[in-house]
Structures are given as C-alpha cells and as structure tokens.
C-alpha cells in the first residue's frame, strides 16, 4: 500500500492534536488563574532581584564618594548591648587572642574594610579570590567577629569552593 501524501498526513496529525487539546481545555482553564498568578509572582521576584543587584552596585560606586555614616547614639541593637555580669563570671583574658588581634592588619586589597556596611561588603565579595576571602575571615574573627559578617564570609567561601 502506497503511503498518503505528506500534506494529508500532517493535516490529520494537526486535526488529532487540536481535538486532544480541546478535550484538555476544561482542565487547563481550571488551573489558568493559578498559573497566571504564579507567573506574575515569578516575574515580580526577578524584577526585585535585578533592582537589588543594581542597588548593591550603586552602593559600591557611591561608597567611594562619601564617608561611612556613624550610627547615632540612640540607635542600639541587641548585639551592641553588653550583658550584665558579676566580676566572678568574667572570663580571663587570653593573651594569645590579644596578640593575634594586634598582629592582624586590614587586608591590603580592601583597605576600607572596617568602614564597610554589610551590603557594601556583599557587593565586593564576588570579585575576591578564595585566598582573599579567607584572609578577610581571619581578620574579621580576630577583630570584630561580627556574626553577620563571619556568616556571610563563610557562605561565600563555601560557594567559591563548590564552584
């Protein structure tokens, strides 16, 4: 038996596909509002990510143009408050820790590190090598040891190692 011409076979395939899609239409219409809302939310989140990236880049550029702002005296945070302890509860000073702090210097590749906000530092992390990130982490833990900075540096180091 001789096969039918290509045009006839394609037309038959299109007709069957259209019929199948028409049968699925009631189910697809029921889920359409959810699909539209989901797509809109995804688009919104992508726009927010792009705006945030632009703001970080802007912070990076503008941070060099103006000095870092000092926190006002009235601005206090939980981690800034010193716990009330008796003299018996105070830990003994570790001379080795003090020596490490005195030896560690601000890394040459980021001399303004101590003045950076966490957002400004985050903007610079993608340009740093693994060795530079590890040096920053050592410096941070030896000096301020701020949990949010230490955590961010640790996460970035893990990401760079994974790549």
C-alpha atoms as a printed R data frame, in Angstrom:
    type eleno elety resid chain resno       x      y      z
1   ATOM     1    CA   UNK     A     1   0.000  0.000  0.000
2   ATOM     2    CA   UNK     A     2   1.283  3.387 -1.018
3   ATOM     3    CA   UNK     A     3   1.551  5.981  1.808
4   ATOM     4    CA   UNK     A     4  -0.633  9.057  1.692
5   ATOM     5    CA   UNK     A     5   0.949 12.374  0.681
6   ATOM     6    CA   UNK     A     6   2.822 14.290  3.404
7   ATOM     7    CA   UNK     A     7   0.328 17.172  3.413
8   ATOM     8    CA   UNK     A     8  -2.589 14.832  4.162
9   ATOM     9    CA   UNK     A     9  -0.686 13.113  6.983
10  ATOM    10    CA   UNK     A    10   0.305 16.454  8.537
11  ATOM    11    CA   UNK     A    11  -3.290 17.764  8.300
12  ATOM    12    CA   UNK     A    12  -4.587 14.600 10.005
13  ATOM    13    CA   UNK     A    13  -1.993 14.982 12.752
14  ATOM    14    CA   UNK     A    14  -2.994 18.602 13.288
15  ATOM    15    CA   UNK     A    15  -6.670 17.670 13.496
16  ATOM    16    CA   UNK     A    16  -5.996 14.962 16.112
17  ATOM    17    CA   UNK     A    17  -3.764 17.309 18.142
18  ATOM    18    CA   UNK     A    18  -6.408 20.048 18.062
19  ATOM    19    CA   UNK     A    19  -9.032 17.568 19.246
20  ATOM    20    CA   UNK     A    20  -6.797 16.353 22.093
21  ATOM    21    CA   UNK     A    21  -6.089 19.933 23.194
22  ATOM    22    CA   UNK     A    22  -9.807 20.763 23.052
23  ATOM    23    CA   UNK     A    23 -10.519 17.835 25.388
24  ATOM    24    CA   UNK     A    24  -7.858 19.082 27.868
25  ATOM    25    CA   UNK     A    25  -9.175 22.654 27.770
26  ATOM    26    CA   UNK     A    26 -11.647 22.376 30.708
27  ATOM    27    CA   UNK     A    27  -8.869 21.088 32.987
28  ATOM    28    CA   UNK     A    28  -6.432 23.758 31.805
29  ATOM    29    CA   UNK     A    29  -8.994 26.528 32.314
30  ATOM    30    CA   UNK     A    30  -9.487 25.468 35.938
31  ATOM    31    CA   UNK     A    31  -5.760 25.887 36.611
32  ATOM    32    CA   UNK     A    32  -5.300 29.014 34.489
33  ATOM    33    CA   UNK     A    33  -5.762 31.595 37.287
34  ATOM    34    CA   UNK     A    34  -3.178 29.807 39.423
35  ATOM    35    CA   UNK     A    35  -0.754 29.657 36.505
36  ATOM    36    CA   UNK     A    36  -1.170 33.364 35.785
37  ATOM    37    CA   UNK     A    37  -0.633 34.294 39.454
38  ATOM    38    CA   UNK     A    38   2.436 32.052 39.653
39  ATOM    39    CA   UNK     A    39   3.975 33.574 36.530
40  ATOM    40    CA   UNK     A    40   3.282 37.094 37.826
41  ATOM    41    CA   UNK     A    41   4.937 36.321 41.164
42  ATOM    42    CA   UNK     A    42   7.999 34.862 39.436
43  ATOM    43    CA   UNK     A    43   8.308 37.947 37.265
44  ATOM    44    CA   UNK     A    44   7.943 40.187 40.320
45  ATOM    45    CA   UNK     A    45  10.688 38.303 42.162
46  ATOM    46    CA   UNK     A    46  13.019 38.531 39.156
47  ATOM    47    CA   UNK     A    47  12.448 42.286 38.975
48  ATOM    48    CA   UNK     A    48  13.149 42.607 42.713
49  ATOM    49    CA   UNK     A    49  16.405 40.666 42.300
50  ATOM    50    CA   UNK     A    50  17.524 42.931 39.468
51  ATOM    51    CA   UNK     A    51  16.658 46.053 41.459
52  ATOM    52    CA   UNK     A    52  18.600 44.724 44.455
53  ATOM    53    CA   UNK     A    53  21.631 43.927 42.289
54  ATOM    54    CA   UNK     A    54  21.526 47.441 40.851
55  ATOM    55    CA   UNK     A    55  21.262 48.939 44.349
56  ATOM    56    CA   UNK     A    56  24.291 46.932 45.502
57  ATOM    57    CA   UNK     A    57  26.294 48.108 42.504
58  ATOM    58    CA   UNK     A    58  25.166 51.665 43.232
59  ATOM    59    CA   UNK     A    59  26.213 51.316 46.884
60  ATOM    60    CA   UNK     A    60  29.591 50.075 45.724
61  ATOM    61    CA   UNK     A    61  30.142 53.078 43.467
62  ATOM    62    CA   UNK     A    62  28.738 55.662 45.868
63  ATOM    63    CA   UNK     A    63  30.593 54.329 48.918
64  ATOM    64    CA   UNK     A    64  33.804 55.724 47.496
65  ATOM    65    CA   UNK     A    65  32.274 59.158 47.067
66  ATOM    66    CA   UNK     A    66  31.084 59.725 50.619
67  ATOM    67    CA   UNK     A    67  32.347 58.675 54.051
68  ATOM    68    CA   UNK     A    68  30.588 55.946 56.002
69  ATOM    69    CA   UNK     A    69  27.876 57.253 58.323
70  ATOM    70    CA   UNK     A    70  28.316 56.850 62.036
71  ATOM    71    CA   UNK     A    71  25.470 55.240 63.942
72  ATOM    72    CA   UNK     A    72  23.514 57.775 66.007
73  ATOM    73    CA   UNK     A    73  23.817 57.411 69.774
74  ATOM    74    CA   UNK     A    74  20.146 56.488 70.134
75  ATOM    75    CA   UNK     A    75  20.471 53.540 67.704
76  ATOM    76    CA   UNK     A    76  21.059 50.427 69.775
77  ATOM    77    CA   UNK     A    77  20.842 46.806 68.794
78  ATOM    78    CA   UNK     A    78  20.676 43.672 70.901
79  ATOM    79    CA   UNK     A    79  24.171 42.569 69.916
80  ATOM    80    CA   UNK     A    80  25.558 46.017 70.884
81  ATOM    81    CA   UNK     A    81  24.405 45.757 74.477
82  ATOM    82    CA   UNK     A    82  26.868 44.302 76.947
83  ATOM    83    CA   UNK     A    83  25.436 41.683 79.277
84  ATOM    84    CA   UNK     A    84  25.438 42.494 82.973
85  ATOM    85    CA   UNK     A    85  27.789 40.128 84.771
86  ATOM    86    CA   UNK     A    86  29.490 39.962 88.122
87  ATOM    87    CA   UNK     A    87  33.254 40.031 88.380
88  ATOM    88    CA   UNK     A    88  33.295 36.315 89.213
89  ATOM    89    CA   UNK     A    89  31.675 35.486 85.863
90  ATOM    90    CA   UNK     A    90  34.110 37.443 83.695
91  ATOM    91    CA   UNK     A    91  36.350 35.199 81.589
92  ATOM    92    CA   UNK     A    92  40.092 35.537 81.920
93  ATOM    93    CA   UNK     A    93  41.765 37.480 79.107
94  ATOM    94    CA   UNK     A    94  43.550 35.265 76.622
95  ATOM    95    CA   UNK     A    95  46.988 36.744 75.851
96  ATOM    96    CA   UNK     A    96  47.259 34.717 72.626
97  ATOM    97    CA   UNK     A    97  43.977 36.149 71.346
98  ATOM    98    CA   UNK     A    98  45.140 39.682 72.113
99  ATOM    99    CA   UNK     A    99  48.400 39.030 70.263
100 ATOM   100    CA   UNK     A   100  46.521 37.697 67.188
101 ATOM   101    CA   UNK     A   101  44.369 40.823 67.137
102 ATOM   102    CA   UNK     A   102  47.422 43.066 67.334
103 ATOM   103    CA   UNK     A   103  49.206 41.196 64.517
104 ATOM   104    CA   UNK     A   104  46.262 41.036 62.091
105 ATOM   105    CA   UNK     A   105  46.087 44.069 59.845
106 ATOM   106    CA   UNK     A   106  43.435 45.264 57.432
107 ATOM   107    CA   UNK     A   107  43.983 43.365 54.156
108 ATOM   108    CA   UNK     A   108  45.776 45.436 51.506
109 ATOM   109    CA   UNK     A   109  43.280 44.516 48.775
110 ATOM   110    CA   UNK     A   110  40.419 46.057 50.799
111 ATOM   111    CA   UNK     A   111  41.853 48.878 52.963
112 ATOM   112    CA   UNK     A   112  38.415 50.362 53.720
113 ATOM   113    CA   UNK     A   113  37.082 47.047 55.115
114 ATOM   114    CA   UNK     A   114  36.425 48.353 58.641
115 ATOM   115    CA   UNK     A   115  34.202 51.169 57.294
116 ATOM   116    CA   UNK     A   116  32.073 48.964 55.022
117 ATOM   117    CA   UNK     A   117  28.476 48.110 55.794
118 ATOM   118    CA   UNK     A   118  27.391 44.526 55.278
119 ATOM   119    CA   UNK     A   119  25.660 45.472 51.996
120 ATOM   120    CA   UNK     A   120  28.791 47.223 50.733
121 ATOM   121    CA   UNK     A   121  30.933 44.202 51.612
122 ATOM   122    CA   UNK     A   122  28.453 41.831 49.937
123 ATOM   123    CA   UNK     A   123  28.803 43.854 46.719
124 ATOM   124    CA   UNK     A   124  32.574 43.339 46.728
125 ATOM   125    CA   UNK     A   125  32.696 39.629 47.620
126 ATOM   126    CA   UNK     A   126  32.122 38.335 44.074
127 ATOM   127    CA   UNK     A   127  35.355 39.991 42.931
128 ATOM   128    CA   UNK     A   128  37.539 38.344 45.602
129 ATOM   129    CA   UNK     A   129  39.544 35.140 45.317
130 ATOM   130    CA   UNK     A   130  39.304 32.267 47.783
131 ATOM   131    CA   UNK     A   131  42.568 33.334 49.443
132 ATOM   132    CA   UNK     A   132  41.346 36.913 49.831
133 ATOM   133    CA   UNK     A   133  38.040 35.722 51.307
134 ATOM   134    CA   UNK     A   134  39.861 33.512 53.808
135 ATOM   135    CA   UNK     A   135  42.143 36.425 54.746
136 ATOM   136    CA   UNK     A   136  39.096 38.643 55.347
137 ATOM   137    CA   UNK     A   137  37.518 35.933 57.512
138 ATOM   138    CA   UNK     A   138  40.699 35.629 59.603
139 ATOM   139    CA   UNK     A   139  40.808 39.408 60.013
140 ATOM   140    CA   UNK     A   140  37.112 39.646 60.938
141 ATOM   141    CA   UNK     A   141  37.300 36.853 63.533
142 ATOM   142    CA   UNK     A   142  40.456 38.356 65.037
143 ATOM   143    CA   UNK     A   143  38.954 41.841 65.367
144 ATOM   144    CA   UNK     A   144  35.219 42.478 65.478
145 ATOM   145    CA   UNK     A   145  33.983 38.909 64.934
146 ATOM   146    CA   UNK     A   146  30.559 40.221 63.912
147 ATOM   147    CA   UNK     A   147  28.264 37.197 63.402
148 ATOM   148    CA   UNK     A   148  26.594 38.557 60.250
149 ATOM   149    CA   UNK     A   149  29.974 39.308 58.615
150 ATOM   150    CA   UNK     A   150  31.518 35.982 59.665
151 ATOM   151    CA   UNK     A   151  28.452 34.096 58.404
152 ATOM   152    CA   UNK     A   152  28.415 35.900 55.066
153 ATOM   153    CA   UNK     A   153  32.151 35.303 54.541
154 ATOM   154    CA   UNK     A   154  31.803 31.609 55.449
155 ATOM   155    CA   UNK     A   155  28.917 31.184 52.998
156 ATOM   156    CA   UNK     A   156  30.842 32.923 50.202
157 ATOM   157    CA   UNK     A   157  33.926 30.772 50.862
158 ATOM   158    CA   UNK     A   158  31.777 27.619 50.686
159 ATOM   159    CA   UNK     A   159  30.245 28.819 47.401
160 ATOM   160    CA   UNK     A   160  33.652 29.557 45.855
161 ATOM   161    CA   UNK     A   161  34.978 26.148 46.960
162 ATOM   162    CA   UNK     A   162  31.927 24.431 45.454
163 ATOM   163    CA   UNK     A   163  32.468 26.104 42.055
